Amino acid sequence: MSEGDPHIHVERSVPQVGGASRGVIVSTFGLVPESPSVVTTGCGLRVPFAMTSPRPESVTCLPCREHAHREYLGFADQVERLGRMPGAPVSGDRAVEVARWARDLARRFAG
């Protein structure tokens, strides 16, 4: 863990973290997962969870911003491909909407 690092980072697995993921676990299993005290970031450091943010406007670590940008673009592509598959668990229209959301976040991280 980096001592005295003043930057705000993003977690390494950006699209899969946060309140939405916790909500799925709660609704599926009825369990509330605890937030980890230390996480690995997009830039490879291990920092306190409190020094991370999913909001692009709050992230001050440039390598983490670049990481999140790439991750959200990749996530958008995956969702679009999934939406085009026959029998997909997400409709084509919903996949386009989610992909648009992810690309918007990617753009904000790149900004």
C-alpha positions as CSV (number, residue, x, y, z in Angstrom):
1,M,0.0,0.0,0.0
2,S,1.3,3.4,-0.9
3,E,1.8,5.7,2.1
4,G,1.0,9.4,1.6
5,D,-0.5,8.9,-1.9
6,P,-2.8,12.0,-2.3
7,H,-4.6,10.7,-5.4
8,I,-8.1,9.3,-5.8
9,H,-8.0,6.0,-7.8
10,V,-10.5,3.6,-9.4
11,E,-10.7,-0.1,-8.6
12,R,-9.1,-2.4,-11.1
13,S,-12.4,-4.1,-12.1
14,V,-14.2,-0.9,-12.8
15,P,-17.5,-1.9,-14.5
16,Q,-18.2,-4.7,-12.0
17,V,-17.8,-2.7,-8.8
18,G,-20.0,-0.3,-6.9
19,G,-23.6,-0.1,-5.7
20,A,-25.1,-1.9,-8.6
21,S,-23.0,-5.0,-8.1
22,R,-23.8,-4.9,-4.3
23,G,-27.5,-4.6,-5.2
24,V,-27.4,-7.7,-7.3
25,I,-25.8,-9.7,-4.5
26,V,-28.3,-8.4,-2.0
27,S,-31.3,-9.2,-4.2
28,T,-30.0,-12.6,-5.2
29,F,-28.7,-14.0,-2.0
30,G,-30.1,-11.7,0.7
31,L,-26.6,-10.9,1.9
32,V,-24.9,-7.5,2.2
33,P,-21.3,-7.8,1.2
34,E,-18.8,-5.7,3.2
35,S,-16.7,-3.2,1.3
36,P,-13.0,-4.3,1.3
37,S,-10.7,-2.1,3.4
38,V,-7.9,-2.2,0.8
39,V,-8.3,-2.6,-3.0
40,T,-6.1,-3.0,-6.1
41,T,-6.5,0.0,-8.4
42,G,-6.3,0.5,-12.1
43,C,-2.8,1.8,-11.8
44,G,-1.7,-1.3,-9.8
45,L,-1.4,0.2,-6.4
46,R,-3.2,-1.2,-3.3
47,V,-4.9,1.6,-1.5
48,P,-7.6,2.1,1.1
49,F,-11.1,1.6,-0.4
50,A,-11.9,5.2,0.8
51,M,-9.2,6.5,-1.6
52,T,-11.2,5.2,-4.7
53,S,-14.2,6.6,-6.5
54,P,-16.3,5.4,-9.4
55,R,-17.0,9.1,-10.4
56,P,-14.7,10.3,-13.2
57,E,-14.8,13.9,-11.8
58,S,-13.3,12.6,-8.5
59,V,-10.4,10.4,-9.8
60,T,-7.1,12.3,-9.8
61,C,-4.7,9.4,-10.7
62,L,-4.1,9.7,-14.5
63,P,-3.2,6.0,-15.0
64,C,-6.4,5.0,-13.2
65,R,-8.4,7.4,-15.4
66,E,-6.8,5.8,-18.5
67,H,-7.5,2.3,-17.2
68,A,-11.2,3.1,-16.5
69,H,-11.5,4.7,-20.0
70,R,-10.3,1.4,-21.6
71,E,-12.4,-0.8,-19.3
72,Y,-15.6,1.0,-19.9
73,L,-15.1,1.0,-23.7
74,G,-14.5,-2.7,-23.6
75,F,-17.5,-3.2,-21.4
76,A,-19.6,-1.3,-23.9
77,D,-18.4,-3.5,-26.7
78,Q,-19.2,-6.7,-24.7
79,V,-22.7,-5.5,-23.9
80,E,-23.5,-4.6,-27.5
81,R,-22.3,-8.1,-28.7
82,L,-24.4,-9.7,-26.0
83,G,-27.5,-7.8,-27.0
84,R,-27.1,-9.1,-30.6
85,M,-27.0,-12.7,-29.6
86,P,-30.1,-14.9,-30.0
87,G,-31.7,-15.6,-26.6
88,A,-29.6,-13.0,-24.9
89,P,-30.6,-12.1,-21.3
90,V,-30.6,-8.4,-22.3
91,S,-32.7,-7.0,-25.1
92,G,-31.0,-5.2,-28.1
93,D,-32.5,-1.9,-27.1
94,R,-31.3,-2.3,-23.4
95,A,-27.9,-3.3,-24.6
96,V,-27.6,-0.2,-26.7
97,E,-28.7,1.9,-23.7
98,V,-26.1,0.3,-21.4
99,A,-23.4,0.6,-24.0
100,R,-24.2,4.3,-24.5
101,W,-23.9,4.8,-20.7
102,A,-20.6,3.0,-20.5
103,R,-19.2,5.0,-23.4
104,D,-20.3,8.2,-21.8
105,L,-18.4,7.2,-18.6
106,A,-15.4,6.3,-20.7
107,R,-15.5,9.7,-22.4
108,R,-15.7,11.4,-18.9
109,F,-12.7,9.4,-17.7
110,A,-10.7,10.4,-20.8
111,G,-11.8,14.1,-20.4
